[in-house]
Amino acid sequence: MAVLIPSFEPTDRLAGVVHGLRTLDPEVHILVVDDGSGQAYAAQFDAARAAGAEVVHLARNRGKGAALKVGLYRLLATRPEADVVTADSDGQHTPADILAVAAATAGQESLVLGCRRFTGDVPPASRFGNTVSRWLFRLAAGFTVSDTQTGLRGIPAGLVGWASGIPGERFEYEQNMLLRCSGTGITVREVPIETVYFDHNSGTHFRPIADSVRVLLPVLAFACSSLASFVVDTAVFAVLYGLTGWIVGSIVGARLLSAGLNFVLNGAVVFRPQGGRLRRQVIGYALLALGLLGASIVGTTLLADLGLPALAAKIVTETLLFLVSYQVQRRLIFTGSPPPSAAPTRATKELLAGD
């Protein structure tokens, strides 16, 4: 087992975390990745090294996600059989909780989260950030995680290669990891941990608004893809219906064009599945498209029969089908298996080369 701690401009608590871990488990390997903190923080990293940690320095600040991926790949190369537990450097994760997550990860194939309970005297920024992230995550992934922001995570050895290839350079990397779980069949387990804050969490680098927007990007990307397809679908429908006056034929003709566009955009830009098979994706998407087509025909026809103009009836129906389509595509179609390869991704290679 190895503990990976990304750190940017740490306090003396970093060395305290390392010392506490080494006291409880003298055999634990601890890797600290300095995310470009600069010479002003050299003393803190020297203290962590003196306490028993291996320290790797990045030349400039790349973001928490980038630091984690550099650390994961280093551990993958030097300790390929080791489970990895990621933890924060500010002391919010106690050594006992870090080792508890490590114990829960051993021999498992699930991603293990050390989750705080947001009760009592919780700093407003942390409460707000977790509430927003949890809501957005449920919208994007279709399942609930009680603490989406937790940096205390147990990654089984078999998933370290997968985790090192997940996109995202900053806080959104950790959200992307959870989102990818919903599309690869990886289960997520939670372990309750102590809720610890220092100085009302003033040391956090999480930006509630900016980083929450990053969390929402997968949903926004899908919305843009759907909007582009929706515009094509609606425009073609309007033209065909104006020429023929036939609702069903116009819907089918419009859907043939818009579905092809939507498949290409979602597969290449929105979901970008790892290890997915094109044939399975095409068949799955075709079945979904047929189902949505049937639902669109029934819904549009029903609303039109109730007196709603045909174009308005179609817009209402397609809006209702939006979330259904998103969840089905993420969870059933554009999925992939965790890659067994230990090779770094292009982005990780660039990080390693740059530092």
Protein Blocks (a to p, Z undefined) as FASTA:
>chain_A
ZZddddehiafklmmmmmmmmmmmmmbccddddehnbjmlmmmmmmmmmnopacdddfbd
fbjklmmmmmmmmmmmmmmmbccddddfkopacfklmmmmmmmmgopabdcddddddehj
ddfklmmmmmmmmmmmmmmnopacfblmbcbdcddfklmmmmmmpgcjblmlmmmmmmmm
mmnopacdddddddddeehhlmpcbdfklmmmmmmmmmmmmmmmmmmmmmmmmmmmmmmm
mmnopaklmmmmmmmmmmmmmmmmmmmmmnopghiafklmmmmmmmmmmmmmmmmmmmmm
mmmmnopafklmmmmmmmmmmmmmmmmmmmmmmgcdddfbfbdcfklmmmmmmZZ
